[in-house]
Amino acid sequence: MNPTVATILAGLVQGVLEWLPVSSEGQVSVLLSMLVGAPPASAVSTALWLHLGTSLAAAAYLRSELAAAIIWPLRAEGGDPEAFKYLLVGTAVTAVTGVPFYLLATRVPSSAALALVTPTLLTALGLALLLAEGRAVEVGPADPVRLGALVGSLQGVAALPGVSRSGITVLGLMLMGLEAERALKLSFLLSIPASLGAAGLVALTGAVEVGVAQVLSAAAAAGSGYASMHALMRLSRRVSPGVFAVSFGLLGLVVALVVIS
């Protein structure tokens, strides 16, 4: 397949998989290896570059929340101190925890088993919520520092191959008692600086040579990412947390099993 077409296709896939409880980086890397025979290092770098598109999709979808967080230090009207603290703490904790897990990732022999862990746990959580229907409530006030530390640490764990960033963060937030829609929003919001950092790193280090194909692929990831995020948010509003977690987890299991097989 033409490398440019393959890269754009990978961008479309990245936009959909980024929000599901599967490792989008791993699946996109496998796709690029299959389509154009890209070596592992090159495929992973391209997958990381495509996070630029999904970060832009998240920024566009959550523009109000993001803008409120950014303008708060300027004491501008409409600033949100809680959103600012959440982003600041979460990004800092991600950086601190992500490095050791990234180093550990170099010693993991296979990501196949890890790819099944998060969706399995999400499915189990959904079944537990269904059994306790009507009794699950949010635990106490939403402390932005505590939530930032939680989601940031879980994002750091996602540096391990096969571990889904969105899946593990949504799982942690729902275990704390947050409703599915709010868990998704908090997960997506903190993905923005992390994804921008990943894309910027591979571009600045020369791991990816940015050209027309890379710009088009990032745009494809942004478009499909926005559409899939919108669909997932609508689903989370229309069904109970238990049904959402079960369907979310089962979808992740199906995708992971297809790729592994």
C-alpha positions as CSV (number, residue, x, y, z in Angstrom):
1,M,0.0,0.0,0.0
2,N,1.1,3.6,-0.7
3,P,2.8,4.8,2.5
4,T,0.9,8.1,2.5
5,V,-2.5,6.3,2.2
6,A,-1.4,3.9,4.9
7,T,-0.4,6.7,7.3
8,I,-3.7,8.5,6.7
9,L,-5.6,5.2,7.3
10,A,-3.6,4.8,10.5
11,G,-4.7,8.3,11.6
12,L,-8.4,7.4,11.1
13,V,-7.9,4.3,13.2
14,Q,-6.0,6.2,15.9
15,G,-8.8,8.6,16.2
16,V,-11.3,5.9,17.0
17,L,-9.1,3.7,19.2
18,E,-7.7,6.5,21.3
19,W,-10.8,6.7,23.5
20,L,-11.5,2.9,23.7
21,P,-10.0,0.7,26.4
22,V,-7.3,-0.7,24.1
23,S,-3.8,0.5,23.5
24,S,-4.2,2.7,20.4
25,E,-0.4,3.0,20.2
26,G,0.1,-0.7,20.0
27,Q,-2.8,-1.3,17.6
28,V,-1.7,1.5,15.2
29,S,1.9,0.3,15.3
30,V,0.7,-3.2,14.3
31,L,-1.4,-1.8,11.5
32,L,1.5,0.2,10.0
33,S,3.8,-2.9,10.2
34,M,1.2,-4.9,8.3
35,L,0.4,-2.3,5.7
36,V,3.8,-1.0,4.8
37,G,6.3,-3.2,6.7
38,A,7.3,-0.3,9.0
39,P,10.0,-1.4,11.5
40,P,8.8,-1.4,15.1
41,A,10.6,1.8,16.1
42,S,9.3,3.8,13.1
43,A,5.7,2.4,13.6
44,V,5.7,3.4,17.3
45,S,7.0,6.9,16.5
46,T,4.3,7.4,13.9
47,A,1.6,6.2,16.3
48,L,2.9,8.7,18.9
49,W,2.8,11.5,16.3
50,L,-0.8,10.7,15.6
51,H,-1.6,11.7,19.2
52,L,-1.3,15.3,17.9
53,G,-4.6,14.7,16.1
54,T,-6.5,13.2,19.0
55,S,-5.2,15.9,21.4
56,L,-6.6,18.6,19.0
57,A,-9.9,16.7,18.9
58,A,-10.1,16.6,22.7
59,A,-9.1,20.3,22.9
60,A,-11.9,21.2,20.4
61,Y,-14.5,19.0,22.1
62,L,-13.6,20.2,25.6
63,R,-12.8,23.8,24.5
64,S,-14.8,25.4,27.3
65,E,-13.3,23.4,30.1
66,L,-9.8,23.8,28.6
67,A,-10.1,27.6,28.1
68,A,-11.5,28.0,31.7
69,A,-8.4,26.2,33.0
70,I,-5.9,28.2,30.9
71,I,-7.3,31.7,31.7
72,W,-7.6,31.2,35.4
73,P,-4.0,32.2,36.3
74,L,-4.6,35.4,34.4
75,R,-7.6,36.1,36.7
76,A,-9.8,36.5,33.7
77,E,-13.5,36.2,34.0
78,G,-14.8,32.7,33.5
79,G,-11.6,31.0,34.8
80,D,-11.9,27.7,36.6
81,P,-9.4,27.2,39.4
82,E,-10.4,23.5,39.9
83,A,-9.8,22.7,36.2
84,F,-6.5,24.5,36.4
85,K,-5.4,22.6,39.5
86,Y,-6.5,19.3,38.0
87,L,-4.6,19.8,34.8
88,L,-1.5,21.1,36.6
89,V,-1.3,18.3,39.2
90,G,-2.3,15.6,36.7
91,T,0.3,16.6,34.1
92,A,3.1,16.8,36.7
93,V,2.2,13.4,38.2
94,T,2.0,11.9,34.7
95,A,5.6,13.1,34.0
96,V,6.9,11.8,37.3
97,T,5.2,8.3,37.1
98,G,5.5,7.9,33.3
99,V,9.3,7.8,33.2
100,P,9.8,4.7,35.4
101,F,7.0,2.9,33.7
102,Y,8.4,3.7,30.3
103,L,11.8,2.3,31.4
104,L,10.0,-0.8,32.7
105,A,8.2,-1.1,29.4
106,T,11.6,-1.9,27.7
107,R,11.7,-5.1,29.8
108,V,8.2,-6.3,29.2
109,P,8.5,-9.3,26.8
110,S,4.9,-9.2,25.5
111,S,2.0,-6.8,25.7
112,A,-0.6,-9.4,24.6
113,A,-1.6,-10.2,28.2
114,L,-1.6,-6.6,29.3
115,A,-3.9,-5.6,26.4
116,L,-6.6,-7.7,27.9
117,V,-6.3,-6.5,31.5
118,T,-8.0,-3.1,31.3
119,P,-11.1,-4.1,29.3
120,T,-11.5,-7.1,31.5
121,L,-11.5,-5.0,34.6
122,L,-13.9,-2.5,33.0
123,T,-16.3,-5.3,32.2
124,A,-16.1,-6.7,35.7
125,L,-16.7,-3.2,37.2
126,G,-19.8,-2.8,35.0
127,L,-21.2,-6.1,36.1
128,A,-20.6,-5.0,39.8
129,L,-22.4,-1.7,39.1
130,L,-25.3,-3.5,37.5
131,L,-25.6,-5.8,40.6
132,A,-25.6,-2.7,42.8
133,E,-27.9,-0.6,40.5
134,G,-29.2,2.5,42.3
135,R,-26.7,2.2,45.2
136,A,-23.6,3.6,43.5
137,V,-23.0,7.2,44.4
138,E,-20.1,9.6,44.0
139,V,-17.7,9.5,46.9
140,G,-17.5,13.0,48.5
141,P,-16.6,16.3,46.9
142,A,-14.5,16.2,43.7
143,D,-11.1,17.4,44.9
144,P,-9.2,18.5,41.8
145,V,-5.8,17.8,43.3
146,R,-6.8,14.3,44.4
147,L,-8.4,13.6,41.0
148,G,-5.4,15.0,39.2
149,A,-3.0,12.8,41.2
150,L,-5.1,9.7,40.5
151,V,-5.5,10.2,36.7
152,G,-1.9,11.4,36.3
153,S,-0.5,8.3,38.1
154,L,-2.7,6.0,36.0
155,Q,-1.6,7.8,32.8
156,G,1.9,7.1,33.9
157,V,1.1,3.4,34.1
158,A,-0.2,3.5,30.6
159,A,3.4,3.9,29.4
160,L,3.5,0.1,29.7
161,P,2.9,-1.5,26.3
162,G,-0.7,-2.8,25.9
163,V,-2.1,-0.7,28.7
164,S,-4.9,1.7,27.5
165,R,-4.5,5.2,28.8
166,S,-8.2,6.0,28.4
167,G,-9.3,2.7,29.7
168,I,-7.3,2.7,32.9
169,T,-8.1,6.3,33.7
170,V,-11.8,5.9,33.2
171,L,-11.7,2.7,35.3
172,G,-10.0,4.5,38.2
173,L,-12.4,7.4,38.1
174,M,-15.5,5.1,38.0
175,L,-14.1,3.1,40.9
176,M,-14.0,6.4,42.8
177,G,-17.8,6.7,42.1
178,L,-17.8,9.2,39.3
179,E,-20.5,8.9,36.6
180,A,-19.4,7.6,33.2
181,E,-19.7,11.0,31.4
182,R,-17.7,12.9,34.0
183,A,-15.0,10.2,34.1
184,L,-14.7,10.4,30.3
185,K,-14.4,14.2,30.4
186,L,-11.7,14.2,33.1
187,S,-9.8,11.4,31.3
188,F,-10.0,13.2,27.9
189,L,-9.0,16.6,29.4
190,L,-5.8,15.3,30.9
191,S,-4.9,13.5,27.7
192,I,-4.4,16.8,25.9
193,P,-1.0,17.8,27.4
194,A,0.2,14.2,27.5
195,S,-0.6,13.6,23.8
196,L,0.8,17.0,22.7
197,G,4.0,16.1,24.6
198,A,4.3,12.7,22.9
199,A,3.7,14.1,19.4
200,G,6.1,17.0,20.1
201,L,8.8,14.7,21.4
202,V,8.9,12.5,18.3
203,A,8.8,15.6,16.0
204,L,11.6,17.5,17.8
205,T,13.9,14.5,18.1
206,G,13.5,13.7,14.4
207,A,11.9,10.3,15.0
208,V,9.2,11.4,12.6
209,E,10.0,13.6,9.7
210,V,6.9,15.9,9.4
211,G,5.7,16.3,5.9
212,V,2.4,16.3,4.0
213,A,1.6,12.7,4.8
214,Q,2.1,13.4,8.5
215,V,0.0,16.5,8.5
216,L,-2.8,14.7,6.7
217,S,-2.7,11.7,9.0
218,A,-2.9,14.0,12.1
219,A,-5.9,15.8,10.5
220,A,-7.5,12.4,9.9
221,A,-6.9,11.4,13.5
222,A,-8.4,14.7,14.7
223,G,-11.6,14.2,12.6
224,S,-12.3,10.6,13.5
225,G,-11.2,11.3,17.1
226,Y,-13.8,14.1,17.5
227,A,-16.6,12.0,15.9
228,S,-15.8,8.9,18.1
229,M,-15.5,11.0,21.2
230,H,-18.9,12.6,20.5
231,A,-20.5,9.2,20.0
232,L,-18.9,7.8,23.3
233,M,-20.1,10.8,25.3
234,R,-23.7,10.4,23.9
235,L,-23.6,6.7,24.9
236,S,-22.4,7.6,28.4
237,R,-25.4,9.9,28.9
238,R,-28.0,7.5,27.6
239,V,-27.2,4.3,29.6
240,S,-26.5,3.5,33.2
241,P,-22.8,3.5,34.4
242,G,-23.0,-0.3,34.7
243,V,-24.2,-0.8,31.1
244,F,-21.7,1.7,29.9
245,A,-18.8,0.0,31.6
246,V,-19.8,-3.5,30.4
247,S,-20.3,-2.3,26.8
248,F,-17.1,-0.2,26.9
249,G,-15.1,-3.1,28.4
250,L,-16.5,-5.8,26.0
251,L,-15.7,-3.6,23.0
252,G,-12.2,-3.3,24.2
253,L,-11.9,-7.0,24.7
254,V,-13.1,-7.7,21.1
255,V,-10.6,-5.3,19.6
256,A,-7.8,-6.6,21.7
257,L,-8.5,-10.2,20.9
258,V,-8.8,-9.5,17.1
259,V,-5.4,-7.8,17.1
260,I,-3.8,-10.5,19.2
261,S,-5.1,-13.3,17.1
